[in-house]
């Protein structure tokens, strides 16, 4: 299950490549699947990040979301203490 994204991108590359060979115009999906396949194979072959090696392609999505986490928290999520004017324990 952890290699599902890599398997899907490799299968997409093969299928869209075959459709292009038969004259169909599937160049953009072929290019997308080819790029994702290359990223997935690169993830499998590298050694510093075990997360990328164990979950090719999906780990890159995780790392991208980690980079935008502060913006997501700032604009969409609120912590438990946001909006509270004072701490109830110190109000006595």
C-alpha positions as CSV (number, residue, x, y, z in Angstrom):
1,X,0.0,0.0,0.0
2,X,2.9,2.4,0.7
3,X,4.1,2.1,-2.9
4,X,0.7,2.7,-4.4
5,X,1.5,6.2,-5.6
6,X,4.7,5.0,-7.3
7,X,2.9,2.1,-8.9
8,X,0.1,4.3,-10.2
9,X,2.5,6.8,-11.7
10,X,4.6,4.0,-13.3
11,X,1.4,2.4,-14.7
12,X,0.2,5.8,-15.9
13,X,3.5,6.4,-17.7
14,X,3.2,3.1,-19.5
15,X,-0.5,3.5,-20.4
16,X,-0.2,7.1,-21.6
17,X,3.0,6.3,-23.4
18,X,1.2,3.5,-25.3
19,X,-1.7,5.8,-26.1
20,X,0.7,8.4,-27.5
21,X,2.4,5.6,-29.6
22,X,-1.1,4.9,-31.1
23,X,-1.6,8.5,-32.0
24,X,-3.8,9.7,-29.1
25,X,-3.0,13.1,-27.7
26,X,-2.2,12.3,-24.0
27,X,1.1,14.2,-23.7
28,X,0.3,16.2,-20.5
29,X,-0.8,13.2,-18.4
30,X,2.2,11.3,-19.8
31,X,4.5,14.1,-18.7
32,X,3.0,14.3,-15.3
33,X,3.2,10.6,-14.7
34,X,6.7,10.5,-16.0
35,X,7.8,13.3,-13.7
36,X,6.1,11.6,-10.7
37,X,7.7,8.3,-11.6
38,X,11.2,9.9,-11.8
39,X,10.6,11.5,-8.4
40,X,9.4,8.1,-6.9
41,X,12.4,6.2,-8.3
42,X,14.8,9.0,-7.0
43,X,13.1,8.6,-3.6
44,X,13.7,4.9,-3.5
45,X,17.4,5.2,-4.4
46,X,18.3,8.0,-1.9
47,X,19.4,7.2,1.7
48,X,19.2,10.2,4.0
49,X,15.4,10.3,4.4
50,X,13.8,7.0,5.4
51,X,10.4,8.6,5.1
52,X,11.0,9.3,1.4
53,X,12.4,5.8,0.8
54,X,9.5,4.1,2.5
55,X,6.8,6.3,1.0
56,X,8.0,7.5,-2.4
57,X,6.0,10.5,-3.8
58,X,3.7,10.7,-0.7
59,X,6.5,11.8,1.6
60,X,7.3,14.7,-0.7
61,X,3.7,15.9,-0.3
62,X,4.1,15.6,3.5
63,X,7.3,17.8,3.3
64,X,5.5,20.4,1.2
65,X,2.7,20.6,3.6
66,X,5.2,21.0,6.5
67,X,6.6,24.0,4.7
68,X,3.2,25.8,4.5
69,X,2.0,24.7,8.0
70,X,2.5,28.1,9.7
71,X,0.4,29.8,7.0
72,X,-2.4,27.1,7.4
73,X,-2.4,27.6,11.2
74,X,-2.4,31.4,10.9
75,X,-5.3,31.7,8.5
76,X,-7.4,28.6,8.9
77,X,-6.9,27.0,12.3
78,X,-7.2,28.5,15.8
79,X,-5.5,27.2,18.9
80,X,-7.4,26.6,22.2
81,X,-6.3,29.9,23.7
82,X,-6.8,32.2,20.8
83,X,-9.6,34.7,21.4
84,X,-9.5,34.3,25.2
85,X,-8.8,37.7,26.8
86,X,-7.2,36.2,30.0
87,X,-6.3,33.0,31.6
88,X,-9.1,31.7,33.9
89,X,-6.7,30.2,36.4
90,X,-5.1,33.6,37.1
91,X,-8.3,35.5,37.4
92,X,-8.9,34.7,41.1
